Amino acid sequence: MVWAPALCLIGLAAAVLPIDVRLSRWMTGGALPGDLRRFIDLGEIFGHGLGVAAIAFAVYSLDPGKRWAIPRLLAIAFSGGLVANAIKFLVVRTRPRGFDLTTGEVWQTLLAWTWQRSSLNESFPSAHTATAVAFAVVLGAMYPHARRFFLALALLVGIQRVTSGAHFASDVCAGAAVGWFVAMTWLRLPGSARWLRRLSPGSPPQPCSSDQ
């Protein structure tokens, strides 16, 4: 079932919600070694718009046979982040970096609706993670032999969002669910089956058609 991972991620988000504050306090409190933290910080690029564009350019440069797929690759990746950003307007939640992780309770991170929106109260869900997961899914469709590597990069993005104080763990899980759902929705659109067949190893490049 292609939607099972998204459902599992939503369940995981609900499961970690009660320990969000404690987990963020530990992950942002200097418990991680410096070199490990620096490595994790580098992972953000896979979920950042500029990073996605740079990797897409690398695909364009290194694999001419798949250049025709770049527009859909970018559309799927950026759609994940856009949907997550849209959800932020429906859920008002304080980011860890703007919350008292020492004495605050998890329910206090969820605020009543307010028109005074700012980056600090747009924690749910993680758009970086949604972008990274959607990007990993479509890259995995293009390069099945590296699918686990791309998913590992998306996981690294999710960890970085927590260690940087940008998001709680439940925000990351929800963002991952959004990214998976968006990518799978794209890949199940009419014409996508033929698109995926053309991505299979050894398929000769063909001109774009109307379903792209």
N, C-alpha and C positions, 0 to 999 in steps of 0.2 A: 504494500500500500504506500503510494508515494507521499501521502500526507502524514503518515505515522511519525516521522521525525519531528514535524512541526507540532503535532499533538503532544509528543513526549517532552519537547522543549517548553511548551506552555505548562505542562504538569510540573516540570523541574523549576520553572519560575515561581510557581505557587509554593513549592516545597522549600525553596531557599529564602522566600520572603521573610519568615520569622527570624532568620539569622543574618539578614542583609547588613544591619548596622555593625554587628560584631565582626563579620567577615571583612567589611570595608575598613573597620578600625585596625584589624590585623594586617591587611594587605597594604594599607597606606602608612602604617606606623613604623616603617623602617625595619620590619622583620626580614625582608628579602635582602640577600647579598647585593652589593652595589652592581657588580658585573651582570648578575641575573636581571636586575631591574633595568639596566641599560639595554640589554638584549630584548626584554619584553617591550620596552618603549619603541624599539625599532619596528616592532610588528604593526604599529598603528598605520603605517603607510599602505598596507594592503586593504584597509577599510576607508582610506581617505580618497577624495575625488582625484587629487593630483596623482596619487599612487596608482589608482585604477587606470587613469589615462596613460601613465608611463608604461605600465605593464601591457596595456593594449597596443601601444606603439612598439613595444618589444615583439609582440606577436606579429604585428604588421611587418616588422623588419626581418624577423627570423623565419617566418613561415608564410611565404608569399601565397601558397596554396590555400590558406585560410583567411586571406585579407577580406574576402567578401563577407565573412562572418563578423567582422569588427563592429559594424553598427548595432547588430543585435546583442553582441557581447556587452557593449557599453550600455545599451538600453536596459538590459536585464539587471546589470550591476547597480546602475543609478536608480532604477525603479525601486529596488529594495530600500535604499536610503530615503527616497522621497515618500514612500508609504509610511515608513517609521516616523519621519518628520511630521506627516499629517496626523498621525496618532497622538503626537505630543500635544496637539491643540485640544485633545479630548481628555487627557490625563495630566494633571498638574502635580509634579513630584519634584522635591528638592534634590539636587545632586549632592553626593557625599561631600564634595569640597565646600559646599555652602551649608552644611548641616553639622550640628554638634554631635559628633560620633562618640563622645565620652559619656554623656548623660542622656542623650536623646533616645526615644523609642521609635521603632520602625513605623508605627502608625502616624507619627508626627511628620514623616517625610511626605505623606500624601495630603495635599492641601485641598481646600475647597476651591471651587472655580474662581478665577480672578482674571480680569482684563489686563492687569499689570504683569504681563509676561516678560520673562527675561531668560537668558541662557541657564541661569541657576535653578529655575524651576521647570526645566524641560528634560528631566532625567529619563523618563519612561516613554518609549523603549530606546535602546541604543541604536542610533542610525548608522554609526560606524560598523557595528556588528552586523546589522541587516545588510548593508552594502557588501561587507566582506563575505558573508554566507552566500548571498545571491551570486556574487562574483565567483566564488569557489565552485558553486554548483555548475555554472555555465562553462567555466574553464575545465571542470572535470568532464563535461560532455564533449568538449573539444579535444581534450587530451586524457582519455580514460586511464592510462597507465600512471598518471600523476595525480589522480583524484584525491588520494589520501594526503598527499603533500599540500594541495590547495586547501583541504579542510583543516589541516593542521595550522596553516597560516591564518585561517578564519578564527580558529580557536585562540591563537596567539593575540589576535585583535581583541577578542572578548576579554581575555585576561588583562590586557593593557588598559582597557577601559575601567576596570575595577582598581588596578594598582595605581592608576593616575588620579583616582578620585572623581572621575567624570561620571561614573555610573555605579549603581549597585548591581550585585550579581543577578538579581531577578530581572533588572532592566536588560542585561546582556542576553539572558535566556530568551526573553520576549523578543528582543531584536533579532536573535538568530531564528526564531520561529517565523517572524515576518519575512526575513530574507529567504528562507527555504520556501515558504508559501508563495511568495512573489515569483521566484525563479521557476518553481514547478508549474505555476499558472502560465507563465510565458511558454515553457517548453511543451505544454499541452494544448496550445492554441492551434487552430487549423493551419496546416502547412509545416508545423514544427517537426513532425515525424520525418518528412522528406529532408528538412534542414539537418536533422540529427544524422540521417543516413549519409548525407554528403560530408559530414564531419568525421565519419568512420575512417580509421587508418587505411591508407591505400586508395581512397577514393580520389579520382582525378578532379581537379578544380573545374567548376562549371560556372557559366555566367549567371548573374543574379536573375531571379524571376520575380513575378509580381507578388509572390507570397513572402518575400523578404522585406 
